[in-house]
Amino acid sequence: MKTLPRLRIGHLPTAVEPMSRLAATLGGPALYIKRDDQTGLAMGGNKTRKLELLIAEAQANGARMLITAGAIQSNHCRQTVAAAARFGFECTLVLYPSTPTDALPAADEPATGNLLLDKLFGAKIVWTQRATRDQTLNDTFQAAWEAGKRPYLIPYGGSNAVGAAAYVLAMQEFLAQNQPVDWIIFPSSSGGTQAGLALGSRLFGFSGKVLGISVDEPADVLQDRVAGLASATADLLGEKANFGPDDILVNADYLGTGYGVMGGIEQEAIHLFARNEGVLLDPVYTGRAAGGMIDLIRKGFFKVGEKVLFWHTGGSPALFANRYQDQF
Ligand SMILES: *Cc1c(COP(=O)(O)O)cnc(C)c1O
């Protein structure tokens, strides 16, 4: 496998721990957790790993500014601007409400959660709407380019082949930790995490299954996206591996009433993890994926004796966002 330029940012390897109390409470399979909420950059999360490769590429390109985009409570944006601060880049974030019907924050509304941290790390923020995000991101990049700022564009969620390659390395890291499991379960959205884990499974011979719980897309859309990204990542790494949608396991049964809308399953999962394991989930991603995993356990989806690993991808700063305050 080709070695890509990489900065060391993360606190790696992240721990793999048993979740014995939660497993006893649920009465199903043995449960484990991989703590990528503890990757160490600005309260951690899966974007730390992607940024190790993305920022190395930005540096190699002579960039001086990072531009990316996300929803108002984007963890990806929070971690990107923190990395920009650490490595001396300017950073512009294009932010938008997560649904077409949500308003932009009022000028006098205090910033909370990830948005508070974006400001603390010195982000310049360009506001837009979900429907116009591509155009605004392009315009912002063009303007910075023409102003001679040497911008580097990081895609939504850091999910291009470079970002996804970080999760190939993460799978290698996990396999070296010698904790055999039958299932790896995690939230999947822009697809880089799942593409990397799927490719890593194939390259390094993981014998279990990698199941993404979709956070915001129908299964077929996400399977196509992840398969394309996994194949492109194999190319980038000089490996021959081709993926079709059927190679990618996605469960999209837990979309609830949309991205970022906390429902009963997220609430219950957040409480169960907090009170049985002292682990914080988040309302958008890990709450949804853990809620899905809990539902699958209760339905008897896993066979007796199977071991299930929840790969925690971070996100807990969103617990402190205004919009969720009356929901815990
Ligand atoms: C970005 C993010 C995800 C989704 O990862 P993708 O690689 O975009 O699919 C999951 N959980 C958290 C907490 C995230 O911030």
PDBQT file of the ligand as one rigid body, heavy atoms in Angstrom, charges set to zero:
ROOT
HETATM    1  C1  LIG A 401     -18.739  13.350  10.316  1.00  0.00    +0.000 C 
HETATM    2  C2  LIG A 401     -19.253  12.457  11.388  1.00  0.00    +0.000 A 
HETATM    3  C3  LIG A 401     -19.726  11.174  11.100  1.00  0.00    +0.000 A 
HETATM    4  C4  LIG A 401     -19.878  10.653   9.710  1.00  0.00    +0.000 C 
HETATM    5  O1  LIG A 401     -18.679  10.265   9.125  1.00  0.00    +0.000 OA
HETATM    6  P1  LIG A 401     -18.581  10.224   7.545  1.00  0.00    +0.000 P 
HETATM    7  O2  LIG A 401     -17.205   9.851   7.251  1.00  0.00    +0.000 OA
HETATM    8  O3  LIG A 401     -18.965  11.603   7.095  1.00  0.00    +0.000 OA
HETATM    9  O4  LIG A 401     -19.602   9.249   7.039  1.00  0.00    +0.000 OA
HETATM   10  C5  LIG A 401     -20.110  10.358  12.148  1.00  0.00    +0.000 A 
HETATM   11  N1  LIG A 401     -20.065  10.802  13.417  1.00  0.00    +0.000 NA
HETATM   12  C6  LIG A 401     -19.645  12.034  13.736  1.00  0.00    +0.000 A 
HETATM   13  C7  LIG A 401     -19.647  12.447  15.159  1.00  0.00    +0.000 C 
HETATM   14  C8  LIG A 401     -19.213  12.910  12.731  1.00  0.00    +0.000 A 
HETATM   15  O5  LIG A 401     -18.813  14.143  13.057  1.00  0.00    +0.000 OA
ENDROOT
TORSDOF 0
